[in-house]
Amino acid sequence: MGPLFCFKGRYLEVHQTNDDTEMATIRRSGSGWQVLIRRKNYVGPRSKTFLSRDLAESWADAVEERAKKVLNVIPVTLGEAINDYINGPLLLHRSAENEKYPLRVTAESWLGDIPLSDLQIKHFAVWRDERLVKVKPNTVMRELRILRVLLDWARDERGAEIKDNPARHLRVRGTGDARAPFFTNEDEKRLLFELSQMSNNNHLRLTKLALATGFRRSELLSLTWRNIDLHKDKIYIQRKECAARGGSNSMRIVPLPSNAKKLLRSFESKQGKVLPITKGAARNGFDKARKRAGLNTLRFHDLRHIAISRMWSSGMNALEISACSGHRDIKMLMRYSHYQLSF
């Protein structure tokens, strides 16, 4: 049992770790007992209420043991920091699955064996040059941004010996500011034809909806019929915010385009998921169709560029387009202003 303190008429019991860092607080809450997790870098539920004090103490002890296993040892090498990051803050990231793979590759490379205290810009320069042989500059830049955030976290949250973040001083040449996909009407016809030949018609529906709305693939795959109001011509899009914004969920109300409404009305089922297909199946199906159509450089996210570019060309203004696309930054939205390339 930890020390007791009286606060606003309530007795609080504070659980502490071996290093005297406050871990959890147990307090009376109505007819039960509430546990509040105080540790800053703990990943998991922050509070829970139990009927008895014993249950509350048991849960607090279990959380403390878990935190000890995960956070007790300060990472020494970059590889150790990457593993801690994957099992910690990365779990809250919206793009966790996409970030996990390049991080694991880095952790298993020679760079992962370098002590954090010895890391210099020259190490990242060699890593950059090696990656540029295998992937494009924009990919290297995305991976570098992840490493920058990771090193800041290891220094600020875990107490790793990093005087300066060398990854923040590295530059990658050849990165493009925006992607401008060239997509003609004939390209679209070939792509849609190949998708129509697949046994699962959700592949074709997914691509048609992407071209009609400009939504991201993850947004389309998470859509349910409860999110769509065909009478008021509205779509309610829920999206998890990135970790920098707190990891909470946000919602935007999007006007339903007429061509998207017509497409949705043609769907037989109006219950559950609008597109009952997994992310992996959707990716594989689109890749097969675009290759058969001879569109080897086309990506699914390019459909978002194309759809928003067509909105520009139709005369919609920035406010109307941002309501559809979900962009909060006008500079980011202007990356999609190459509408002349979609015709």
N, C-alpha and C positions, 0 to 999 in steps of 0.2 A: 504494500500500500504506500502510495506517494504522499508528499506533504499536502495538507489541507489549507485552503485559503477561503476567506469569506468575501464574496463580491456581490453587492446589491442584494443581500439577504440570502444568497445561495452559497453553499459550500462546494468548492471546486477541488478536485483531486488532480494533481499534475503528475503525469508519468514522465520520467526523464531517462535518457539513454546513458550509457556508461561514460560518455564524454560530456555529461551535464547539459546536453542540448535538449530543450523541451520538445517532447514528442507528441503527447496527447493530453487532453484535459477532459475529465469526467465531471459532469454536473447534473443536477436534478432538472428534469424537463417534464412538467406536468406530473403524470403518475409513473413516469419511467425515468431512465438514466440515459443521457446523451454523451457520446464521445466525440470530441473535436480534435482532429489531427492538425497540429500546429507546425510541423516541420515544413520548411519552405519548398524543398525539392522532392517531397514525397509525391509519387504518382499513384493515384487510386482514389477511392471514396474519401471525402474530407470529413464527413460526419455520419453518425448512425445512432439510432435510439433503440434501447433495449428495455424489457420489462423489469429486469433485475440488475442490481449493481454488479453481481458476479459475472453475468454475461457481458456487461459492458467492459469490465476489467479484462476478461478473457480475450475479447476482440481487440482491445488496445494492446495487449501483450503480443497477440498474433501479428498485428500490424508492425509493432516494434521489431519483432524478430525478422519479418520480411524486409524492413528497411535496413536492418543491420547487414543482411546478406547482400543486398543490392548496393548499398551506399557506404558500407563501413570502410572500404579500402579506397584510398585516393588513387586514381589511375596514374600509372607511370608512363606507359607507352601510348602512342596514338591508337594502336589496336585495342588496348584496354578501354580507352576513352570511347571509342566507337561502339564497342560491345555494351558498355554502360548506357550510352546514348540510345542505342537501339531498344534496349530493355526498359528505358525510362521515358524521357520526354518525347521520343519519336512516336510512341504509342498514341499520343494525342494529336499527331499531325494528320491533316486531311490527306496528304500525299505520302503517308508512311510507307506503303508498299512500293511506290516508285523510288523513294529515297533509300530504302533498305538495301537493295541490290548493289548499287555503286559503293555504298559504305562498306558492305561486307567484302567486296572486291579489294577496296583500299586496305581494310584491316588485314587481309590475308597476303598482301603484297609486302615488299621490303619496307615500304613507308610505314606500315603498321608496327614495325619493330623499333622504330626510332623513338627514344625517350622524348616526352613532351618538352622537357627542359632544354633539349638539344635541337629542337626543330628550328630550322632557318628557312629563309626564302629560297635558298639554293635547292633544298630538298623538294619543295613544291614545284620549282622550275623543272627539275628532272622528271617529276611525276607528270607535269603538264605535257612535256614533250613526248613522253611515252604514250600518254593517252591520245594525243593528237594523231598518232600513227594509226590508232584503231577507231577513233570516233571523231565527229565533227567539232569545230571550235565551240559552237553553242552548247553542245553536250558537256564539254569540259567546263564551260563557264557555269552551267547549272550545278555540276558536281562540286566545283570550287566554292560556290555560295553555300552549299550544305556544310562543307568543311569549315568555312568561316564561322558559321553559327555554332557548330559543334565545339570548336576550340574556345569560343567565348563562353559557352556553357561549362566546359571542363574547368576553365579558370575561375569564373565567377561563382558557379554553383558547387563545384566539387573541390575547389582549392588546389587544383593542379598547378605545378610550377611552370607557368607560362608568363614571362615578363611582357611579351608583345605577341600579337597574333600575326605570324608571318604570312598566313594565307590572305590577309587583307591587303597586302602590298603587291601581290602577284597580279599580273595582267595577262590576258589571253587575246592574242591578235586574231583577226579574221572573223570575229563574232558579228553577226548581222543584227540590226536593230529590229527588223520585222520580216516576217515571211510573206511573200507575195505569190500565192499559188495561181498558176495559169490554168483555167478550167473552162473549156468551151461547151457549148450546148451539145456538140457531138460527144465530147468526153462524158458528159452527164448521161446521155442516152446509153452509151456502152456500159457504163458502170451500173446503171439501174437494170439493164438487161441481164448482166451477169448475176446480180443479186436476186433477180426474179427467178433464176434457174435453180436456186437453192431450195431444198426441201422445207426449211424453216422460213416462213414468210416474214418473221420478225426482223431478219437482216435487212430486207428491202424497206420495211416500215421505219426502222431506225434511221437509215440514211435519208429517206424522204422527210422525216420529221426534223432531222438535223439541218437539212437545206431550207426547210420552211421556217424554222424558229431561230436558228443560230445557237441553240443550247449546246452545252458540253455533253459528251457521251455519258458521264456519270450522272448528270442531271436527268437525262432522258431515261436511263436505266432505272433510276430511283422513282420515277413518276408512277403514281397510282391514280386510279380514276377519281378518288376522293380529292385529288389536287386539281382537278379540271372541272370548270363550270361552263358547259357548252351553251347554257342559256344567257349567261352574262358575258361570254367570250373572255374568260379569265383563266389563267393558269397560275397556281400557287407553287412556287419553286422553293424547296428547302435545301439549304446548303450548309455544311459544316465549315465554320471559319477556320483559318489557319491558326497555328499555335500562338503566333504573335498577337492575334486578336482575342486570345483567351480560349480558343477551342470550342466556343459556343455555336449554336445553330442559328442561322439567320433565314429570313423568308422574304421573298420579293414577289409582288403581284405583277404578272406579265400579261399584256393584252394578247389575246389569241388571234394570230393571223388567219385570214379567211381560208387560205390553202391548207393550213394545218388543221383547221376546224373540219374542213371537208374530208381530210384524210382520217381524222379521228372518228368521225361519224361512220366511216366505212368499216371500222373494226367490229367484229362480231361480238366479242365479249366486252362488257363494260364493268367488270369487277376485278379487284386485285390490281396487279401490276399492269400498266399499259403495254409494256414490252417484256413479257416473261422470258427473258434470256439472260444468261450470265455474262459477266464482263469479259471473261476469257473467250467464250463462244462468239461474242459480238466482235471482239478484236480479230480472231482467226477468220471469221466469215468475211469481214470487210477486206482483210489482207488478201484472201484468195480471189475475191471479186475484182479488186483493183489491179491485181497482177494479170488476171485473165483479160481485163479490159485494156491492158497496155499502159496503165497509169502507175508505173513503178515508184514514182516519187511522191505520190499523193498520200497524205495522212488523214486520219479521220478528223483531227482537229482543224485541218484545212477547210472542212465543210463549214465550220464556224466562221472562218475568214470570208468564205464565199457568200454565205447567207447575209452576214452583216454588210459586206460590200454591196450586195444587191439592195439592201435597205438604203444605203447612201445614194445609190443610183436612182432609186425610186422617188427621191426627194424628201425622205424623212430627215428631221433635224437631229442634232446630237442628243437632246433630252429624250426624244422618242426612242432612239436607237439604244441608249443606255438603259432605258426601262426594260427593253427586251433582252439585252445582252448581260445586264448586271454589272457593267463596268462602273466603278466609282470615280475613276481617274480619267479625265478627258484626254490626257496624253496617251494613256493605254488604248483608249477607244480610237484615237486617230491612227493607230497602227493598222486599223482595218479600213482605212479610207481609200485603198487601191481598187476601187470598184471597176475601173476600166479593164482590169485584168481578168474579170470573170465573164467576159463576153467575147 
